Amino acid sequence: MKNTIFQIIILCQILAISCTNNRLNNSSTSTNTTDNRTSFDSIFYNKFQMQKPGFTGGDGVYSIQLPDNRTVWIFGDTFIGEVSDSLTREKTDPMYIRNCFVIQDGDKMSTLHQGSPEEFKSMIIPDEIGENGLTERDVWFWPGDGFVQKNTLNIFVSKFHQKTSDMWGFEFLETELVQLELPDFNEIGKLKIPYSKENGVHYGHAVYKSENHLYIYGLGNGKPYVARTTYNNLTSNWEFYNGQTWVSDSKKANPMVDFMGSEQFSIFKQENKFIYLSQCGHLSTEVYSFTSNTPYGPWENKKLLFNTPVDSLNSDLFTYNALAHPQLIENNKILISYNTNSMELKDHFTNANIYKPRFMRVHLDTIVKK
């Protein structure tokens, strides 16, 4: 199996060390939680049922509220096409695209990617595609987090290329910031982030907007780091947190908390507290939260929120990269997504329900109160 949706999962395994050695043997019909105010959200799960001929499965699951109150859901590797009533998926060529948007406008959900549905082009494509015969099997973007500034949607994307023909022979190249004009998502341009490989930290997997700074988060050696910059200087003069203060030398950055987390995570603010939410690394089922008085720490009040449920009848299934969606709080419960996947490619064609986001609701008191 080459150039598959599982590449990003193995990347998470490489970059993040396990919190525990949990086996994925939880029942798909029950949820191991630490608080009875934590529950599965079937409403949002059903929103991502098959949308022929659009989105039928994907991972990543970032969400950003737009100025017109729509929400853009940003996915990585995505299946589009036909799914039968018995949930079998038709094989396409290519089998999937590298990223897409799903636009939530009230109860309406629509899929965005380039070209017609039959062309199987991603929504965000590297500029090299088409040069010297390059395709998205050779070079591609996996999206991270993003933000809206002055009617522009900005999304951090990680560029990878297939270095060797081996299944895991892909390599991270750099981070770019893709800018799209709203409301129609027309691409304005791409900005290269000069700190893509410095200090071994992969920035752009979480962001937080304050009045004066944009905080950009990443993972290095399994632990979360944070940098910041101003809105008129997005690609230069970054400052890096070294655990005590801000420095200009990226090589002097240190983790903002001693926690082995997942590659993708969330930072958001609620009830005058900043919240860091992350699944443990290395495909653990545990989802944790921390709180702080600042967007960079110190982080405390560590809480195990829940264990992601996995079907015990299929030992090849696993979950990863839980993310929070604070613009979708209801009844003081925050929406949290996580990805489900299988080590066996054939599973995605016999059961199209596997590779789609699951959602949990967690009461904010569970996170914020000590």
N, C-alpha and C positions, 0 to 999 in steps of 0.2 A: 504494500500500500504506500504510494508515494504522494507527496505534496497534499496531504489531507488535512481535514479540520483538526486532527489530533496534534498537529505540530505546535499549536499555541498551548496545548495542555502540557506537552512535554517541556516546553519553555518554562512554564510555571513550576514544573518539578525541578528543573535545573536551577532556577533562580531563587526558589524558596525552600527552606528546610522544614521538615515536619514538626508541628507542635506536639503531636502524639502519633502513635502507630495504630490509630483506629482502623479496624477493618470496616469495609462498606457493607454492613449487614443489617442496616435499619430497614424496617418495613416501609414500603411506599405508601401505605395507608395510615401510618401514624408518624408523629413527630416527637422526637425527644427534646423537650424544652426544659428550661429552668424556671419558667413562670407560666401560670395558667392563663395569662393574658397574651400569650403568643399562639398564633394560629395560622393555618394555611389559607391563602387568599385565592379562592377558586374563581372569583370574578376576573381578576387580572390574568390568571392562568388561561381562562377561556377567551380573553381578548386576543390571544396569540394563537388561536386555532387556525387551521390552514386557510390561507387567503389566496386561492387560485386566481391568476397564475403568479401571485407574488410570494411573499415570505411564507415558508413552511417549516423553518427551523433555523436557529442560529444561536451564537453565544456572544458574550461581551456585555450586552444589556445595560449600557449607559443610557441615561435619560437627561434631557435638558428642557426646561420650560422656556418657551419662546415668548417674545413680547405680546403676541396676539393670543396668548393662553393655550396655544397648541403645545404638545410635547413631542419632541423628536427622540425616538429610541434608536440608539446607534449600536449596530451589531457587527461582529467580526464575521468569520466564515459563515456563509448563509446558503441554505438550500432554497431554491425557488422552483416553481413548476407545479406538477400535478401530484396529488395524493389521492388514493382511492378511498372509497367508503370504508374499506377494511383496514385503512391506515398504512397500506404499503405505498412506498415512494417509487416513482419512476426514475430510472437513471438518466441523467443528462450528460452532455459533453460541453464544457467541463461539468463535474458533478456538483459544483457549488461556486459561488462568487466569494470574493475576499471580504466584502463589507457591504452593508446596505443601511438605509434609514427606514424606519417604520414611523409614519406620522400619525399621532393620535389627535383627532379633532373631534371633541365630544365623544360620541360612541363610534365614530368612523375611524377605521384603521386602514392606511394605505401604504404601499411599499414603494420606495424610491431607489432606483439604481439607474445607471446610464444605459442608453439604448433601449430597444424594445425588449419585452420579456424573453423573446427567443434568442437575443444576442448574448445573454449571460455576462454582462459587464458590471463591475463593481460600481458603487456610488463615487468612491474616491480612488483615483488611479494614478500611479506614479507617472511623471512626465516621460520617463524612459520607454514606456510601453509603445510599441510600434517601431522603435528604432532598432535597426539590425535584427529584426525579427523577434524582438523580445515580447513575451506575453506575460500575463499575470501568473503563469506557472513558473516564471523566472524571477520576477520582481513584483512585490505587492505591499499594500498597506494593511496593517491591523490597527484599528482605531483605539484611542484611549479616551480620556475625559475631555470635556470642552466647556466653553462659556460663551455668553453673548455680550458683546460690547459695541455700542453705537450701531445697532442694527446689523451687526456682522456676527455670524456663528463661527467661532474658532474651535477647531478640534485638533488635539495633538494626535499624530499618527506615527506608528513605528514602521519603518521600512525594512523589509527582509528580502533576501534573495536566496535562491537555491544554489548553494555553493557546489555540492556534489550530488550525484544521482541517488545516494543513499536516502532512505526514508527520513532520517533525521539530519540530513545534510544541508539544513538551512542555516542562515547566519543573519544576525541583526546588523543593519548598516548604519542607520541614523534615525533621529526623530525630526519630523517636520510639523509645522503648524499650518493646517489648511484653513483658509478663510472663505466663507460662503456668504453671499449677500442674501439677506432675508427680504421678503418672505418666500422667495422662489428657489432658494438654495443654489443659485448660480455661483460657480467658483470664481473668486476674485484673484486668488493666487496662493502660493505656497511659500512659507518662510522656513529656512533651515535653522534648527536649534544647534548652536555650536557646542553645547554641553552634552551631546548625545552619548558619548562613551567615556566621559571623564569620571574617574573614581569608581568605575564599575556600577554606577547608578543609572537606572533606566527611568528617566523622568517623563511625566505626562500621563500617568495612570490615575491621577486624582488632581483636582484643582479646587481652590477656594478663593472667592472674590471678596476682598475687603474694600473699604473706600479708597485706600491709597495704594494697595499692593495686590498683585495676583500671586497667590501661593501655588507652587507647582510641586507635586509629590511624585516620588518614585521609589523603587525597591532596589537595594544593593546588598548582595550576599544574604538575601532573605529578610532584610530589615528595612523599615520605611525611613526615607530621607525627605527633606523639604528644602526647596529654594524659593526665592521670591524675586519679583521684578515689578516695574511700574508699567502702566498700560500704554504709555507712549514709547516704550522701549522693550518690547516683548522678547526680542531675540538676543539682547546683549545686556551687559552690566548686571547680571544676576547676582544675588547674594545667597549664601548657603549657610544653613544652621549647623553649628558644630557641637550642639548639645548645651551650649551656654549663651552664645551670642552669634551675630551674623558676620560672616567673613566673605571676602571677594574671591578667595582661592577655593575652587571646587574640591580640590584634593584634601582640604582640611575639614570637609563636611563629615559629620558623624550621624548615626541613626538618631531619630528624634525619640525613639522608645525601643527598649530591648524586647522585641517581640518578633518572632518568626512568622511573617504574614504571607498572604497571597499576593500575586503580582498586581492584581487589580483590587482597589479598595476605595473607600469613600471617606471624605472629610466634610462635615457640615455643622451648622450651628442651630441649636434649639434650646430654648429656655435659658439663655445667657451662658450656655455651655457649648464648647466645641466637642464634637464627637468624631472619633476615629473608629470606623467599623471595618472589620476584615475577617475573612475566613482564614484559618490557619493554612500555612503552606503545605506543599507536597500532598495535595488532594485530601487533606483531613476533612472530616465532616463538621468540625467545630467552627461556629461563627461567634466572634467576640466583639465587644465594644470597650472603648476607653473614653474618658472625659478629661477636659482641660479648660483652663480659663483663657487660653490663647490658641491660635491655629497651629502652633508648633510645639506645644507642651509646656511644662511637664505633663505627661499623660498618666492618669491614675484611674481608680474605680473600675478596674478590669472586671467585665461581666461575660460569662458564657451565656449567650442569648438562646441558642438552640443548636441541635445537630441536624444537618440536612438529611432528610429521609432518602433512602435508596432502596430499590426493589431487591429484596433478599433472594429472589428466585433467579436473578441474573447477576452473577459475581463480576461481570465485566463492566458494570455501570459505576460511575463515580460522579462527584459534584465538585465545583470549584468556583472561585472568584465571586463571592457574595458582594452585592452593591446595594447602597441605600438610595431611595428616591424621595427626598424630603419634601418636594413640591406636591406629593400625593398623600399627605397625612390625612387620615380620617379617624374621627373619634379618639384623637390623641394617640393613634397607632401609626407608626411609620411603616412604609412599604419597603421590603427588602427582597431583592431577586437573587437567585443563584442559578448556575448552569448545571445541566445534566448531560452526560455523554457516555459513550461506550468505547471500550478498547477494540471492539470488533466492528469494522465498517459495515458488515452485512446487517447488523442490528438496525442501522438507520434506514434501511430499505424494507425491512420486515415490520418495523414499528416506527412510524414517523413522529410519534409523540415523544420519543426519547430526547431528541435534540431540540428542546424548546425551553424557554425560561420558566422556572417555578417561582412562586412568590409567597412570602410570609408577611404577617403583620405582627409587630412587636410594640407593646405599649411603651411610650417614652419614659414613663416613670421607672420601668424596668432598667432602662439605660442610665438615666440621669441621677436618680436617687441612690445614695450610698447605703 
